[in-house]
């Protein structure tokens, strides 16, 4: 009982092995956060079988790529992927003359646990790298969806340019994400007016949001005030949330998608005013059938949501961002076929809040190398690194294999 009280919160660590089991990658997390000034480093270890690798080498790379076509149409040597970022390093053997990097706490604990055949790797993504975004396919579409994805790969080869074999390589899908800023910006508001022939005055529309930054799942309150000093009647009010996805590739294309909407049939006759608050809640659950909708990262509905807004810190790096996502509230006053309409737009930011609980601070206690471990723990889906004075208890979680239908390991 005392031992359970003294145990600290465990650290989850993911692992994935090559099909032949000769190399295994251990990674502390799958989501890496862009803090604008820097991005979380991608650090972990690779456990190798030296009798299998022999005089060959083990390389690692991180690739950010933009897939924008269907792989089954790749028939004339056309490529449907554009590499946005690539970093590659030799993990084993350690190159002579290389200044060794100080191990992270996670790497120290894993190497102590796994032994001398575990070798560390460390990748740093530049801040201008794109976020992980997926474009939702139409219902019934098969194959990997379009979008920006990240891959961490480790493989055995003679040189870094060798084509990896599936049997002795490990591929892991990871994500680059960004959390909402801690401070709110200015409250979005706008005013627009419209003149009419033979009308004594204008139709005036004021629209505002209760704040600029919203978290996924929050309601958006849209304040609408109409002063109709014209001789036309407002017949209907339509309010919608629209997602804009700019595809920054060879030329910029833009996808527009309505993700939430509301309307009112309350008319506003000449000489009258109206104030009304509309509440909208954009969610993926209400938009699963819309092709081209931008989503965060992976495409499983239970594992993702509408894409977060893209924060463009450096406009000169816009082309490297792959897909830029923005949101706007659109307020439209419908006046009939002849009188037209009056439209106002309010941009806002939709993102995830920064988690309140960070990972537990590392302990100064070092695990004992004589601590006993169990050999049959691979069945349980968790790696636990409990920092106790007398050792580390580790349970390994297999990294989810996000494979296409029909894909097999050679």
C-alpha positions in Angstrom: 0.0 0.0 0.0 2.8 2.4 0.9 4.5 1.6 -2.5 1.3 2.6 -4.4 1.1 5.8 -2.5 4.7 6.6 -3.3 4.5 5.9 -7.0 4.5 9.0 -9.2 2.6 9.7 -12.3 3.8 7.5 -15.2 5.2 8.8 -18.5 3.7 7.2 -21.6 6.2 6.1 -24.2 5.3 4.6 -27.6 7.2 1.9 -29.5 7.1 0.4 -32.9 9.3 -2.4 -34.4 10.3 -3.2 -37.9 8.5 -6.2 -39.4 11.6 -8.4 -38.9 11.9 -7.1 -35.3 15.5 -6.1 -35.7 15.1 -2.3 -34.9 12.5 -0.7 -32.6 11.8 3.0 -32.2 10.8 4.4 -28.8 9.1 7.8 -28.8 7.7 9.8 -25.9 4.8 11.4 -27.7 3.1 11.7 -31.1 2.1 15.3 -31.0 4.8 18.0 -31.2 3.8 21.6 -30.3 4.7 24.7 -32.2 5.3 27.5 -29.7 5.9 30.0 -32.5 9.4 30.8 -31.3 10.4 27.1 -31.4 8.9 23.6 -31.9 9.1 20.7 -29.4 12.1 18.5 -30.3 11.5 15.0 -31.6 13.6 12.8 -29.3 13.7 9.1 -28.6 15.9 6.1 -29.0 16.3 3.3 -31.5 17.0 -0.2 -30.2 19.0 -2.3 -32.7 20.1 -5.8 -33.1 23.9 -5.4 -33.8 24.2 -9.0 -35.1 21.7 -8.1 -37.8 22.9 -4.6 -38.6 26.6 -5.7 -38.6 28.6 -3.2 -40.7 25.6 -1.4 -42.0 24.1 1.8 -40.6 20.9 3.0 -39.1 19.5 6.3 -40.3 16.5 8.4 -39.2 14.6 11.1 -41.0 11.6 13.3 -40.4 9.6 14.2 -43.5 6.8 16.8 -43.8 5.0 16.3 -47.1 1.9 17.6 -48.8 -0.2 15.0 -50.6 -2.5 16.6 -53.1 -3.6 13.8 -55.5 -4.7 10.2 -55.7 -1.9 7.7 -55.6 -3.9 5.3 -57.8 -3.7 7.8 -60.7 0.1 7.9 -60.5 0.7 6.2 -63.8 3.0 8.4 -65.9 5.7 9.1 -63.3 3.7 12.1 -62.0 4.2 12.8 -58.4 1.3 13.7 -56.1 3.5 14.6 -53.1 5.5 17.7 -52.4 8.2 17.5 -49.7 7.9 20.6 -47.5 10.7 19.7 -45.0 13.2 16.9 -44.6 15.8 16.3 -41.9 18.0 13.2 -41.9 20.6 11.9 -39.5 22.8 8.8 -39.0 21.8 7.2 -35.7 24.1 4.2 -35.6 27.0 4.0 -35.5 27.8 7.4 -34.0 29.8 9.3 -36.5 33.4 10.0 -35.3 34.1 13.6 -34.5 30.4 14.3 -33.8 29.9 16.4 -30.8 27.5 14.3 -28.6 24.3 16.0 -27.6 23.3 15.9 -24.0 20.6 13.3 -23.5 17.1 14.3 -22.6 15.7 12.8 -19.4 13.5 10.5 -21.4 16.5 9.2 -23.4 18.5 8.6 -20.2 15.7 6.5 -18.7 15.1 4.5 -21.9 18.8 3.8 -22.5 19.2 2.7 -18.8 16.2 0.4 -19.3 17.0 -1.0 -22.8 20.7 -1.3 -22.5 23.8 -0.4 -24.6 22.1 -1.3 -28.0 19.7 1.7 -27.6 20.9 4.8 -29.5 19.4 8.3 -29.1 18.0 10.5 -31.9 17.1 14.2 -31.8 15.4 16.3 -34.5 14.4 19.9 -34.3 11.7 21.3 -36.6 12.0 25.0 -37.7 9.1 27.2 -36.6 7.9 27.8 -40.2 7.1 24.1 -40.8 3.4 23.5 -41.6 0.9 22.1 -39.1 -0.6 18.7 -39.7 -3.8 19.2 -41.7 -6.0 16.7 -43.5 -8.6 17.4 -46.2 -11.7 15.3 -45.5 -12.5 12.9 -48.5 -15.9 12.3 -49.8 -17.9 9.4 -48.3 -16.7 6.2 -49.9 -13.3 7.4 -50.9 -10.5 5.0 -50.2 -6.8 5.5 -49.8 -4.8 8.1 -47.9 -6.4 11.5 -47.8 -4.9 14.7 -49.1 -3.2 17.0 -46.7 0.0 17.7 -44.8 1.4 14.8 -42.8 4.6 14.1 -40.8 6.5 10.9 -40.8 9.4 9.7 -38.6 11.3 6.9 -40.2 14.3 4.7 -39.0 15.9 2.2 -41.4 18.9 0.0 -42.0 21.1 0.8 -45.0 24.5 1.3 -46.4 24.0 5.0 -47.1 21.4 7.6 -46.2 20.2 7.6 -49.9 19.4 3.9 -49.9 15.8 3.0 -50.5 14.5 1.6 -47.2 13.2 -2.0 -47.2 9.9 -2.5 -45.4 11.2 -5.5 -43.5 14.0 -3.5 -41.7 12.4 0.0 -41.4 10.0 1.7 -39.0 7.6 4.4 -40.0 5.6 6.4 -37.5 3.0 9.0 -38.2 3.4 12.0 -36.0 1.7 15.4 -35.8 2.8 19.0 -35.5 0.2 21.1 -33.6 -0.2 24.6 -32.2 -2.1 25.7 -29.1 -4.1 28.8 -28.7 -2.3 32.0 -27.5 -2.8 32.8 -23.8 -4.1 36.3 -24.5 -7.3 37.3 -26.4 -7.0 39.8 -29.2 -9.3 42.7 -30.0 -13.1 41.8 -30.1 -14.0 41.4 -33.8 -16.6 44.0 -35.0 -17.7 45.5 -38.2 -20.2 48.0 -39.7 -21.5 48.0 -43.3 -24.3 49.9 -45.0 -26.1 49.8 -48.3 -27.8 52.6 -50.4 -30.9 52.1 -52.5 -32.3 54.2 -55.3 -35.2 56.5 -54.2 -34.4 55.7 -50.5 -34.2 58.4 -47.9 -31.3 56.7 -46.1 -29.3 53.6 -45.7 -29.7 50.0 -44.4 -27.1 49.8 -41.6 -25.7 46.5 -40.2 -23.4 46.2 -37.1 -22.0 42.8 -36.3 -19.6 41.7 -33.5 -18.4 38.6 -31.7 -18.0 38.2 -28.0 -14.3 37.5 -28.4 -11.6 36.8 -31.0 -10.3 33.4 -29.8 -12.5 30.3 -29.4 -11.6 26.8 -28.4 -12.9 23.8 -30.2 -16.4 22.9 -28.9 -17.2 26.5 -27.7 -20.3 28.4 -28.8 -19.7 31.5 -30.8 -22.0 34.4 -29.9 -22.7 36.7 -32.9 -24.3 40.0 -32.0 -26.3 41.5 -34.9 -27.8 45.0 -34.9 -29.8 46.2 -37.9 -31.0 49.8 -38.4 -33.2 49.9 -41.4 -33.5 53.5 -42.5 -34.1 52.5 -46.2 -37.3 51.9 -48.1 -36.6 48.1 -48.4 -37.5 45.3 -46.1 -35.0 42.8 -44.6 -36.8 39.5 -45.1 -34.3 37.0 -43.6 -31.1 37.0 -41.6 -28.5 34.3 -42.2 -25.4 33.8 -40.0 -22.8 31.2 -40.8 -19.3 30.1 -39.8 -17.1 29.5 -42.8 -13.8 27.7 -43.0 -11.2 28.9 -45.6 -8.4 26.6 -46.5 -5.7 28.1 -48.7 -3.7 25.5 -50.5 -0.2 27.0 -50.9 1.5 24.9 -53.5 2.4 26.0 -57.1 -0.5 28.5 -57.1 -2.9 29.3 -54.3 -6.3 27.7 -54.4 -8.9 28.2 -51.7 -11.5 25.9 -50.4 -14.6 27.4 -48.6 -16.8 25.4 -46.5 -19.7 26.3 -44.2 -19.4 24.5 -40.9 -22.2 26.0 -38.8 -25.2 28.2 -39.7 -28.4 29.7 -38.3 -31.1 31.9 -39.7 -34.0 34.0 -38.6 -37.2 34.8 -40.6 -37.9 37.9 -38.4 -38.2 40.7 -40.9 -37.0 44.3 -40.4 -39.4 46.7 -42.1 -38.4 50.3 -43.2 -37.9 52.5 -40.2 -37.4 49.7 -37.7 -34.4 48.3 -35.9 -33.5 44.8 -34.6 -30.9 43.5 -32.2 -30.4 39.7 -31.9 -27.7 37.3 -30.7 -27.1 34.2 -32.7 -25.2 31.2 -31.2 -23.2 28.9 -33.4 -21.1 25.9 -32.6 -18.8 24.6 -35.4 -18.0 20.9 -34.9 -16.8 18.0 -37.1 -19.8 15.8 -36.0 -22.1 18.0 -38.0 -19.8 18.1 -41.1 -18.6 14.6 -41.7 -20.0 14.4 -45.2 -18.3 17.5 -46.6 -15.5 16.8 -49.0 -12.4 19.1 -48.8 -13.1 20.2 -45.2 -9.8 20.8 -43.4 -9.3 18.7 -40.3 -6.5 18.5 -37.7 -4.1 15.6 -38.3 -5.5 12.1 -38.6 -8.7 11.4 -40.2 -10.5 9.1 -37.8 -13.5 11.1 -36.6 -13.0 10.0 -33.0 -9.4 11.2 -33.1 -9.6 14.6 -34.7 -11.7 17.7 -35.2 -12.0 20.7 -37.5 -8.6 22.1 -38.4 -7.3 24.7 -36.1 -6.6 28.2 -37.3 -3.1 28.7 -38.8 -1.0 31.4 -37.1 1.2 32.9 -39.8 4.2 34.4 -37.8 6.3 35.1 -40.9 4.3 36.0 -44.1 7.4 35.3 -46.2 7.2 31.6 -45.3 3.6 31.3 -46.4 4.4 28.9 -49.2 6.0 26.5 -46.8 2.9 26.2 -44.7 1.1 23.8 -47.1 -2.4 24.6 -46.0 -3.4 27.8 -44.3 -6.7 27.6 -42.4 -8.8 30.6 -41.4 -12.3 31.1 -40.0 -14.9 33.8 -40.5 -18.4 34.5 -39.4 -20.6 35.7 -42.2 -23.8 37.7 -41.6 -26.1 38.1 -44.5 -29.2 40.2 -44.7 -31.6 38.9 -47.5 -33.7 41.6 -49.1 -35.3 39.8 -52.0 -34.4 39.0 -55.6 -34.3 42.6 -56.8 -32.8 44.4 -53.7 -30.0 41.9 -53.3 -28.3 41.4 -49.9 -26.0 43.1 -47.4 -23.0 41.0 -46.1 -20.6 41.5 -43.2 -17.7 39.2 -42.3 -15.9 38.7 -39.0 -12.6 36.8 -38.8 -11.8 34.8 -35.6 -9.4 32.1 -34.4 -10.4 28.5 -33.6 -7.8 26.5 -31.7 -7.1 24.0 -28.9 -6.4 25.5 -25.4 -2.9 24.8 -24.0 -3.2 21.9 -21.6 -3.1 23.0 -18.0 -1.2 20.0 -16.8 2.3 19.6 -18.1 4.3 16.4 -17.9 5.6 15.8 -14.4 8.9 17.4 -13.6 11.8 14.9 -13.8 13.0 13.5 -10.4 16.5 13.8 -9.2 16.3 10.1 -8.1 18.2 7.8 -10.5 16.8 4.3 -11.2 18.9 1.5 -10.1 20.5 -0.7 -12.8 19.8 -3.8 -10.7 16.0 -3.3 -10.7 14.2 -6.4 -11.9 11.9 -6.2 -15.0 9.3 -8.6 -16.3 9.8 -10.0 -19.8 6.2 -10.6 -20.7 4.9 -7.0 -20.5 4.5 -6.3 -24.2 0.9 -7.4 -24.1 -0.1 -4.4 -22.0 -0.6 -1.2 -24.0 1.4 1.2 -21.9 4.9 2.2 -21.3 5.2 3.5 -17.8 8.3 5.2 -16.5 7.7 5.5 -12.8 10.5 7.4 -11.2 11.0 5.7 -8.0 14.2 5.7 -5.9 14.6 2.0 -6.5 14.1 1.8 -10.3 12.0 2.3 -13.4 8.9 0.2 -14.2 8.3 0.3 -18.0 5.3 -1.1 -19.9 5.5 -0.7 -23.6 2.6 0.6 -25.8 2.7 -0.4 -29.5 2.5 2.6 -31.7 -0.8 2.6 -33.7 -0.2 1.3 -37.2 -2.0 3.7 -39.5 -1.9 1.7 -42.7 -3.8 1.8 -45.9 -6.0 -1.1 -46.8 -4.1 -3.7 -48.6 -0.7 -2.4 -47.5 1.5 -5.3 -46.2 5.0 -5.5 -45.0 7.3 -7.2 -47.4 
